[in-house]
Amino acid sequence: MILIIDHKDSFTRNLEHQLSDFDKVYVEDRKDIQTSILEDASILVFSPGPGKPDDYPESKKIFHQFVGRKPILGICLGFQLILQEEGAKVERQKKVLHGVQTEIKVNTNTSTYHGLHNNISVGRYHSLQVDPESLCSLKKSIIISATDSTTNIPLSFEDSERKLFGLQYHPESFLTPKGKNIIQNIYHASLDRIGGFDRTS
């Protein structure tokens, strides 16, 4: 079961629909989640949302409770929240991007972009960014798997040791044509699979 920890974002239901192609999905407000539901989930997803990571102390607590214990995916706000809790700095970006499609450079040697091209288009909806200069504070196991093609701003990461993933952009948006492929890759990597095949067999 995939559990979306909801930050009251208008895109959450679209994300739920996309994830439901792979598993049963539950959506729970971060303030009202029962511990039993968190324990039962196979993957935790921190949703997009308004504001900044510091506005969501409940989600931070959940992250620290389950990081390394369960696969975790953060999207947009969730991406920022995870990297901030891991030691990076979140700041306001010079150019606000809401409903803008941009090209990004991806590392095809990562699980997230397995089978994809080096450059893909994604839909972005954010006014905050992770400061690239603060990435040196992250654990060495965290790999920045995609960056903006022009500004080098980090746009996705993965930590295969802890099954920790993050996307600054919206995979469920029509502006991200390969979004379903990316989510499928992350889902399989979370279950120790790549390209649909079990890596443990």
Backbone hydrogen bonds, N-H to C=O, Kabsch-Sander energy under -0.5 kcal/mol:
donor,donor_aa,acceptor,acceptor_aa,energy
2,I,24,K,-3.0
3,L,43,I,-2.7
4,I,2,I,-0.6
4,I,26,Y,-3.2
5,I,3,L,-0.6
5,I,45,V,-3.5
6,D,4,I,-0.9
6,D,28,E,-2.8
7,H,48,P,-0.7
12,T,9,D,-1.4
15,L,11,F,-2.3
16,E,12,T,-2.6
17,H,13,R,-2.2
18,Q,14,N,-2.0
19,L,15,L,-2.6
20,S,16,E,-1.8
21,D,18,Q,-1.3
22,F,19,L,-2.1
23,D,19,L,-1.2
26,Y,2,I,-2.6
28,E,4,I,-2.5
30,R,6,D,-1.6
32,D,29,D,-1.5
33,I,29,D,-0.5
37,I,34,Q,-0.6
38,L,34,Q,-1.7
39,E,35,T,-2.4
40,D,36,S,-1.8
41,A,37,I,-1.4
42,S,1,M,-3.1
43,I,1,M,-1.4
44,L,71,P,-2.5
45,V,3,L,-2.9
46,F,73,L,-2.9
47,S,5,I,-2.2
47,S,45,V,-0.7
55,D,52,K,-2.2
56,Y,53,P,-2.1
60,K,56,Y,-1.7
61,K,57,P,-2.1
62,I,58,E,-2.0
63,F,59,S,-2.6
64,H,60,K,-2.3
65,Q,61,K,-1.6
66,F,62,I,-1.7
67,V,63,F,-2.3
68,G,70,K,-0.6
68,G,162,R,-0.6
69,R,66,F,-2.2
70,K,66,F,-2.0
72,I,163,K,-2.3
73,L,44,L,-2.7
74,G,165,F,-2.0
75,I,46,F,-2.5
76,C,167,L,-3.4
77,L,75,I,-0.5
78,G,75,I,-2.4
80,Q,76,C,-2.1
81,L,77,L,-2.8
82,I,78,G,-2.2
83,L,79,F,-2.1
84,Q,80,Q,-2.5
85,E,81,L,-2.2
86,E,82,I,-1.5
87,G,84,Q,-1.3
88,A,83,L,-2.9
91,E,129,Q,-3.0
93,Q,127,S,-2.5
96,V,94,K,-0.6
97,L,126,H,-2.3
98,H,96,V,-0.6
99,G,124,R,-1.3
100,V,124,R,-1.9
102,T,100,V,-0.5
102,T,122,V,-2.1
104,I,120,I,-2.9
105,K,147,T,-2.6
106,V,104,I,-0.5
106,V,118,N,-3.2
107,N,145,S,-2.7
108,T,106,V,-0.9
110,T,107,N,-1.7
114,H,111,S,-1.3
116,L,113,Y,-2.1
120,I,104,I,-1.7
122,V,102,T,-2.5
123,G,170,H,-0.5
124,R,100,V,-2.8
126,H,97,L,-2.9
129,Q,91,E,-3.2
131,D,89,K,-2.9
131,D,129,Q,-0.6
134,S,131,D,-1.7
135,L,132,P,-1.3
137,S,134,S,-1.8
138,L,135,L,-1.9
142,I,139,K,-1.6
143,I,141,S,-0.6
143,I,158,E,-3.1
145,S,143,I,-0.8
145,S,156,S,-1.2
146,A,156,S,-1.2
147,T,105,K,-2.0
148,D,153,I,-2.1
149,S,103,E,-1.7
152,N,148,D,-1.5
155,L,146,A,-3.1
156,S,146,A,-1.2
157,F,166,G,-1.9
158,E,143,I,-2.1
159,D,164,L,-2.7
163,K,159,D,-1.0
164,L,159,D,-1.9
165,F,72,I,-2.9
166,G,157,F,-2.1
167,L,74,G,-2.8
168,Q,155,L,-2.9
169,Y,155,L,-0.7
170,H,123,G,-2.7
173,S,170,H,-0.9
176,T,173,S,-1.8
178,K,121,S,-0.5
179,G,176,T,-2.2
182,I,178,K,-2.2
183,I,179,G,-2.5
184,Q,180,K,-2.5
185,N,181,N,-2.4
186,I,182,I,-2.3
187,Y,183,I,-2.7
188,H,184,Q,-2.6
189,A,185,N,-2.6
190,S,186,I,-2.2
191,L,187,Y,-1.0
192,D,189,A,-1.5
193,R,188,H,-3.5
194,I,197,F,-1.9
197,F,194,I,-1.7
199,R,192,D,-3.4
200,T,192,D,-0.6
201,S,198,D,-0.8
